[in-house]
Amino acid sequence: MKKHILAVTVSLISSHAVGQSFYQPAGPSQTYGNVYHGQGTVSSSGNPATIAAGRDRGLQYEKTNGMIAIGAGAEYGNVDELFEAYNILSAAIDNLDPEDDEDGDPDQPQLENPDYNPGDDVDWDQIKEDILANNPELEDKIDLLKDQATVVAAGLALISVEGYGKAFLTTDIPINFGWDLWGGSVTFSANAYRTAKVYGLVDTLNFDSDYALSQMQAAAQLPDDAGETAFDLSGDLTLYRHPSEGTISIEFGNDSLVLTKAAKVSEYAVSYSSVFETENYGDIFWGIKPKVVRVGLTQAGFRLGDLTDTKALFEDILDGDYQYDTDVTADIGFVWQADHYHLGASVNNLYEAEFAFPDIEITDIDDDYVVGQLQSGKNYELDRQGQVQGGFHTKDRKWTINAAYEVNAIRDPMGDRYQWGSLSAGYNTDSWWIPGVRAGLHKNFAGSELTYVGVGATLFKYFDLDFSTTLDTVELEGDKLPRGLNLSLAGSYSF
């Protein structure tokens, strides 16, 4: 399983270029957060006013400055239990809707966890004989059927609550041109992210053994000249009996799905920022950033009963047929900057462009919840989002403390909600030999509600290495790992 997750993560690194702060941004901002930290040759931020603010503080903006940053990461639920449940349920469902294997024996689902035991297999041939003979021992067989249904129901509940695995890559390539255009600054940026996720949509199974017994007894009492008759056994099981032909069959109709989704999002922007000067209280900077956004989306689904190998889930992510579309939107922002502090506010995606996933080719889905979730997840919208930020710094910017908060939650293409709050501090040096250092704390106030701790260093003045990890952990193949990990490498330049 680890190698499949690694393959997904490596495949993501073929993308280039993200403006929305779903995931920890690349470069020093992975530690600082999506803030105007004012250190280094480039201060990447979602607020377009920060470019002119950086130029105002004399950061060699007569030159062209830029950065190339790449960050990769992954986030998991309890994936060991998740994929164990997928495999167990496939075998258990085979027993509810049986097909013998090559040896003529029904599959026997087994769990590594001894507290999660499906019990004996249901002997469907014997149940059929009992129905035909109107045998009172049919009630004993119902208890075995109930055991199997309990396994399926418990596994579905586990998938619904615990189940997801996610990988992503972000890149950031801002270029601040050394132009003075009408007293303002011009920046070009190419940003992107790729992300992929596997998770479950659950059609809850409710099995009523008393009702199933009454239905089987009714099936046993059908007159010999009756045509084929269907009996609902509950728990998405339907029994079909055709007395005149002497046939009996069982059908399992649960609509639970295992889904994979993936997205490629690229964003290209040219921003302009300038200043309203004041005499005594610092300066007010403003900026606007028109953006062209190209989005590719893909998704695939398996009925739970059709899933025989979880490896197929990852193959769908890697080999997906993407549906592409392009639209435009814009960001705006303001920064009030004085000698020792700054305050800022910005709004991303003034126009909420919308993109669509390709349809999933799964027919005959009847469960209202599953249908509703498929419909609600069909489109991805660039949600409008506001952010406020501020910071204190020494006049030479060697020391800085920053805070930022996103005022509303937004959804990424996978449907997961994000609303970040960040607190960070750092020391910067102009020396080639003494590294600059920084640390940050980032909390997602929506969705997963995970907290990340980040650290980073600037080496040889132009190279940045940053790492962040969650405080929460999970077990993956017996190893205790953080629920989320991020790593970023960046290099800046000036010419």
C-alpha positions in Angstrom: 0.0 0.0 0.0 2.8 2.4 0.8 4.3 2.0 -2.7 1.0 2.9 -4.3 0.6 6.0 -2.2 4.3 6.9 -3.1 3.5 6.4 -6.7 0.7 8.9 -6.6 2.8 11.5 -4.8 5.6 11.1 -7.3 3.2 11.4 -10.2 2.0 14.8 -8.9 5.5 16.3 -9.2 5.1 16.6 -13.0 2.9 19.6 -12.6 3.9 23.2 -12.4 2.3 26.0 -10.5 -1.5 27.9 -6.5 -3.1 30.9 -5.4 -5.8 29.5 -3.1 -4.4 28.3 0.2 -5.9 24.8 0.4 -2.6 23.2 1.2 0.6 24.5 2.9 2.1 26.8 0.3 5.6 26.2 -1.2 8.7 28.1 -0.3 9.3 30.0 3.0 5.5 30.5 3.2 5.1 26.9 4.1 6.5 27.9 7.5 5.4 31.5 7.7 1.9 30.9 6.3 0.3 32.8 3.5 1.5 36.1 4.9 3.6 39.1 3.9 6.7 38.3 6.0 9.0 40.8 4.3 12.1 38.7 4.3 14.2 37.4 1.5 14.3 38.6 -2.1 10.7 37.6 -2.7 7.8 37.6 -0.2 5.1 35.4 -1.7 1.6 36.2 -0.5 -2.0 35.9 -1.7 -2.3 39.6 -1.1 -1.3 41.4 -4.4 -0.6 44.7 -2.5 2.5 43.2 -0.9 4.6 43.6 -4.0 4.6 47.4 -3.8 4.9 47.2 -0.1 8.1 45.1 -0.5 9.5 47.5 -3.1 8.8 50.5 -0.8 11.1 48.9 1.9 14.0 49.0 -0.6 14.5 45.3 -1.3 16.5 45.9 -4.5 13.4 46.3 -6.5 15.3 48.2 -9.2 16.2 44.6 -10.2 14.0 41.7 -11.3 13.6 39.2 -8.4 12.0 35.8 -8.5 11.6 32.4 -6.9 11.0 28.9 -7.9 9.4 26.8 -5.1 8.1 23.2 -5.1 6.2 21.6 -2.2 4.8 18.1 -1.8 2.7 16.5 0.9 0.2 13.9 1.9 -2.7 13.5 4.3 -4.3 10.3 5.6 -7.2 9.1 7.6 -6.8 5.6 9.2 -5.9 4.1 5.8 -4.8 0.7 7.2 -8.3 0.1 8.5 -9.8 1.7 5.5 -8.2 -0.6 2.9 -8.6 -3.6 5.1 -12.3 -2.8 5.2 -12.4 -2.5 1.4 -10.9 -6.0 1.0 -13.0 -7.6 3.7 -16.2 -6.1 2.4 -15.5 -7.4 -1.1 -15.3 -10.9 0.3 -18.2 -10.5 2.6 -20.4 -9.1 -0.2 -19.4 -12.1 -2.3 -21.0 -14.2 0.4 -24.2 -12.1 0.4 -24.4 -12.5 -3.4 -22.3 -15.7 -3.7 -20.2 -16.8 -6.5 -17.9 -19.8 -5.8 -14.2 -19.6 -6.4 -12.1 -22.0 -8.5 -12.2 -24.6 -5.7 -16.0 -24.4 -5.4 -15.7 -22.8 -1.9 -17.2 -19.5 -1.0 -14.7 -16.7 -0.1 -14.1 -16.4 3.6 -13.5 -12.9 4.8 -11.1 -12.6 7.7 -9.9 -9.6 9.6 -6.5 -9.2 11.1 -8.2 -7.4 14.0 -9.6 -10.3 16.2 -12.3 -8.0 17.5 -13.7 -7.6 14.0 -14.8 -11.2 13.1 -17.5 -12.0 10.5 -18.1 -15.5 11.9 -19.2 -18.5 9.8 -20.1 -18.2 6.2 -23.7 -18.3 5.1 -24.5 -21.6 3.4 -26.8 -20.4 0.6 -27.4 -23.8 -0.9 -28.7 -25.0 2.5 -30.9 -21.9 2.8 -32.4 -22.6 -0.6 -33.1 -26.2 0.4 -34.7 -25.0 3.6 -37.0 -22.7 1.7 -38.0 -25.3 -0.7 -38.7 -27.7 2.2 -40.3 -25.1 4.4 -37.7 -26.2 7.0 -38.0 -24.8 10.5 -34.2 -24.8 10.7 -34.3 -21.8 8.4 -34.3 -19.5 11.4 -30.8 -20.8 12.4 -29.5 -19.9 8.9 -30.9 -16.3 9.3 -28.6 -15.8 12.3 -25.6 -16.6 10.1 -26.9 -14.2 7.4 -27.2 -11.5 10.1 -23.5 -12.0 11.0 -22.5 -11.4 7.4 -24.7 -8.3 7.2 -23.2 -7.0 10.4 -19.7 -7.3 8.9 -20.8 -5.3 5.9 -22.6 -2.7 7.9 -19.6 -2.2 10.3 -17.2 -1.9 7.4 -19.4 0.6 5.6 -19.5 2.7 8.8 -15.7 2.6 9.1 -15.3 3.7 5.5 -17.8 6.5 6.0 -16.0 7.9 9.1 -12.3 7.1 8.8 -11.6 6.6 5.1 -9.5 8.8 3.0 -6.0 9.1 1.6 -4.8 12.2 -0.1 -1.6 13.5 -1.9 -0.9 16.9 -3.3 1.9 19.0 -4.9 2.1 22.8 -5.0 4.5 25.1 -6.9 5.0 28.9 -6.8 6.9 30.9 -9.4 6.5 34.6 -8.8 8.7 37.1 -10.8 8.8 40.7 -9.5 9.9 42.9 -12.4 12.2 45.9 -11.7 9.9 48.2 -13.6 8.4 51.4 -12.3 5.1 51.6 -14.1 3.1 54.7 -13.2 4.7 54.6 -9.8 3.7 51.0 -9.2 5.1 47.5 -9.5 4.3 44.6 -11.9 4.5 40.9 -11.0 4.0 37.8 -13.1 3.2 34.5 -11.3 2.7 30.9 -12.4 1.2 28.8 -9.7 -0.3 25.3 -9.7 -1.3 22.3 -7.7 -2.1 18.7 -8.3 -4.1 16.6 -5.8 -5.7 13.2 -5.7 -7.9 11.5 -3.2 -9.6 8.1 -2.5 -12.6 7.8 -0.2 -16.0 6.1 0.1 -19.7 7.1 -0.4 -21.8 4.9 1.8 -25.3 3.5 1.3 -26.2 2.5 4.9 -27.1 -1.2 5.3 -29.9 -1.9 7.8 -30.6 -5.6 8.1 -33.7 -6.8 10.0 -33.3 -10.6 10.7 -37.0 -11.0 11.9 -38.3 -9.4 8.7 -35.9 -11.4 6.5 -37.1 -14.6 8.2 -40.7 -13.7 7.6 -40.0 -12.9 3.9 -38.1 -16.2 3.4 -41.0 -18.1 5.0 -43.4 -16.4 2.6 -41.1 -17.4 -0.2 -41.3 -21.0 1.0 -45.1 -21.0 1.0 -45.5 -19.8 -2.6 -47.8 -22.0 -4.6 -46.2 -24.3 -7.2 -47.9 -22.5 -10.1 -46.7 -19.0 -9.1 -44.5 -17.0 -11.4 -41.2 -15.5 -10.3 -41.7 -13.4 -7.1 -39.3 -11.0 -5.4 -39.0 -10.8 -1.6 -37.2 -7.9 0.1 -35.0 -9.3 2.9 -33.9 -5.9 4.1 -30.2 -4.9 4.2 -30.3 -4.4 0.4 -30.9 -8.2 -0.1 -33.6 -9.4 -2.4 -34.7 -13.0 -2.8 -36.2 -14.2 -6.1 -38.2 -17.5 -6.2 -39.8 -19.1 -9.3 -41.7 -22.2 -8.0 -42.8 -23.5 -11.4 -39.1 -23.6 -12.5 -37.7 -24.5 -9.1 -35.2 -21.7 -9.0 -34.1 -19.4 -6.2 -31.6 -16.5 -6.4 -30.3 -13.8 -4.0 -29.3 -10.3 -5.1 -27.3 -7.8 -3.1 -28.2 -4.2 -4.3 -26.2 -1.9 -2.0 -25.1 1.3 -3.7 -22.0 2.1 -1.7 -19.1 3.4 -3.9 -15.4 3.8 -3.6 -14.4 7.0 -5.4 -11.1 8.4 -6.7 -10.8 12.0 -7.7 -7.9 14.0 -9.0 -7.3 17.6 -10.2 -4.7 19.6 -12.0 -5.1 23.3 -11.5 -2.8 25.9 -13.1 -3.0 29.7 -12.5 -1.3 32.4 -14.4 -1.5 36.1 -13.3 -0.1 39.5 -13.9 -0.6 41.8 -10.9 -0.2 45.5 -10.4 0.3 47.3 -7.1 0.9 50.9 -6.0 0.7 53.2 -2.9 -1.3 55.9 -1.3 1.3 57.9 0.7 0.5 59.4 4.1 2.6 61.9 6.1 2.6 60.5 9.6 1.1 57.0 9.8 2.9 54.8 7.3 1.6 54.1 3.7 -1.4 52.3 2.3 -0.6 49.9 -0.6 -3.2 48.4 -2.9 -3.0 45.7 -5.5 -5.1 43.9 -8.1 -4.3 40.5 -9.7 -6.3 39.3 -12.8 -5.8 35.5 -13.2 -6.3 32.9 -15.9 -7.2 29.5 -14.3 -7.0 26.2 -16.1 -8.5 23.2 -14.4 -8.4 19.5 -15.3 -10.6 17.2 -13.3 -11.2 13.4 -13.3 -13.0 10.9 -11.2 -13.9 7.2 -11.2 -16.0 5.0 -9.0 -16.4 1.3 -8.1 -19.4 -0.3 -6.6 -18.1 -1.8 -3.3 -19.1 -5.3 -4.5 -17.1 -4.9 -7.7 -13.9 -3.9 -5.9 -11.5 -6.8 -5.8 -8.1 -5.0 -5.6 -7.4 -1.7 -3.9 -4.4 -1.2 -6.3 -7.0 -0.4 -8.9 -8.0 2.7 -7.0 -4.5 4.2 -7.4 -4.3 3.1 -11.0 -7.4 5.2 -11.7 -5.7 8.2 -10.2 -2.6 7.8 -12.3 -4.4 7.0 -15.6 -7.4 9.3 -15.3 -9.0 10.9 -18.3 -9.0 14.6 -17.4 -11.7 17.1 -18.4 -10.2 20.6 -18.9 -11.7 24.1 -18.8 -10.3 27.6 -18.5 -11.8 30.7 -16.9 -10.7 34.1 -15.4 -11.0 35.7 -12.0 -9.1 38.3 -9.9 -7.8 39.0 -6.4 -7.6 42.4 -4.7 -5.7 43.5 -1.5 -4.6 46.3 0.7 -1.6 46.7 3.1 -1.0 49.4 5.7 2.8 49.5 6.4 4.8 51.5 9.0 8.3 51.2 10.3 7.6 48.4 12.7 4.3 46.8 11.8 1.9 46.1 8.9 -1.8 45.2 8.6 -3.4 43.8 5.5 -6.6 42.5 4.0 -7.4 40.7 0.7 -10.1 38.9 -1.2 -9.4 36.1 -3.6 -11.5 35.0 -6.5 -13.9 38.0 -6.9 -15.5 36.0 -9.7 -16.3 32.4 -8.5 -15.6 30.4 -11.7 -17.0 26.9 -11.8 -15.6 23.7 -13.4 -17.1 20.2 -13.8 -15.9 16.7 -13.3 -16.6 14.2 -16.0 -19.6 11.9 -15.3 -19.0 8.6 -13.5 -20.2 5.7 -15.5 -22.1 3.8 -12.9 -25.7 3.0 -13.6 -28.7 1.9 -11.5 -27.8 3.8 -8.3 -31.0 4.2 -6.3 -29.9 5.3 -2.9 -30.8 9.0 -2.5 -27.8 9.9 -0.3 -25.3 8.4 -2.7 -27.0 10.1 -5.7 -27.0 13.4 -3.9 -23.3 13.2 -2.9 -22.4 12.3 -6.5 -24.4 15.3 -7.8 -23.0 17.7 -5.1 -19.5 16.7 -5.9 -19.8 17.0 -9.6 -18.7 20.6 -9.8 -15.7 22.5 -8.4 -16.1 26.2 -7.7 -13.3 28.7 -7.0 -14.8 30.0 -3.8 -14.4 33.7 -2.9 -12.4 34.0 0.3 -11.3 36.9 2.5 -8.1 37.0 4.6 -6.7 39.4 7.2 -3.0 39.5 8.3 -0.6 41.6 10.3 2.9 41.6 11.7 5.6 43.2 13.7 9.2 43.6 12.7 12.4 45.4 13.4 13.1 48.3 11.1 15.8 46.3 9.3 13.4 43.3 9.0 15.8 40.9 10.5 13.2 39.8 13.1 9.5 39.4 12.3 6.3 38.0 13.9 3.3 37.4 11.6 -0.3 36.3 12.0 -3.0 35.6 9.4 -6.5 34.3 9.4 -8.9 33.3 6.6 -12.3 34.7 7.4 -14.3 32.0 5.7 -13.9 28.3 4.7 -13.5 27.2 1.1 -13.5 23.8 -0.6 -10.8 22.3 -2.7 -11.6 20.2 -5.9 -11.9 17.1 -3.6 -14.7 18.8 -1.7 -12.6 19.1 1.5 -12.9 22.4 3.5 -10.0 24.7 4.4 -9.8 27.8 6.6 -6.3 28.5 7.8 -5.0 30.5 10.7 -1.2 31.0 11.0 1.2 32.3 13.6 4.9 32.5 12.7 8.2 34.2 13.6 11.6 34.3 11.9 15.1 35.7 11.9 16.7 36.7 8.6 20.4 37.4 7.9 22.2 38.9 4.9 25.1 36.5 5.5 26.0 33.8 3.0 27.2 31.6 5.9 24.7 32.2 8.8 21.3 30.7 7.9 18.1 32.5 8.5 15.6 30.5 10.6 11.8 30.5 11.0 9.0 28.5 12.8 5.2 28.5 12.3 2.0 27.1 13.7 -0.9 26.5 11.3 -4.5 25.4 12.1 -7.2 24.4 9.7 -10.4 25.7 11.4 -12.6 23.7 9.0 -12.7 20.2 7.5 -10.0 18.0 9.0 -9.2 20.6 11.7 -5.6 19.5 11.7 -2.8 21.5 13.2 0.6 21.7 11.5 4.0 22.7 13.0 6.5 24.0 10.6 10.2 24.9 10.6 12.5 26.3 7.9 15.9 27.8 7.1 17.4 30.0 4.4 20.8 28.7 3.3 23.4 30.6 1.4 21.0 33.6 1.2 19.0 32.2 -1.7 18.0 28.6 -0.9 15.1 27.7 1.3 14.2 24.4 2.9 10.9 24.1 4.9 9.1 21.2 6.6 5.8 20.9 8.4 4.0 18.0 10.1 0.7 17.5 11.9 0.5 16.9 15.6 -2.0 14.0 15.0 -0.7 10.6 14.0 -2.1 7.4 12.3 -0.8 3.9 11.8 0.2 2.9 8.3 1.3 -0.8 7.9 2.2 -0.9 11.5 4.2 2.3 11.5 3.0 5.4 13.4 3.2 8.4 11.1 1.9 11.9 11.2 -1.5 12.4 9.5 0.0 15.1 7.3 3.5 15.8 6.1 4.8 18.6 3.8 8.2 19.4 2.4 9.3 22.4 0.3 12.4 23.4 -1.6 12.9 26.9 -3.1 15.5 29.0 -4.7 15.3 32.7 -5.3 17.3 34.9 -7.7 17.9 38.5 -8.7 19.2 40.0 -11.9 
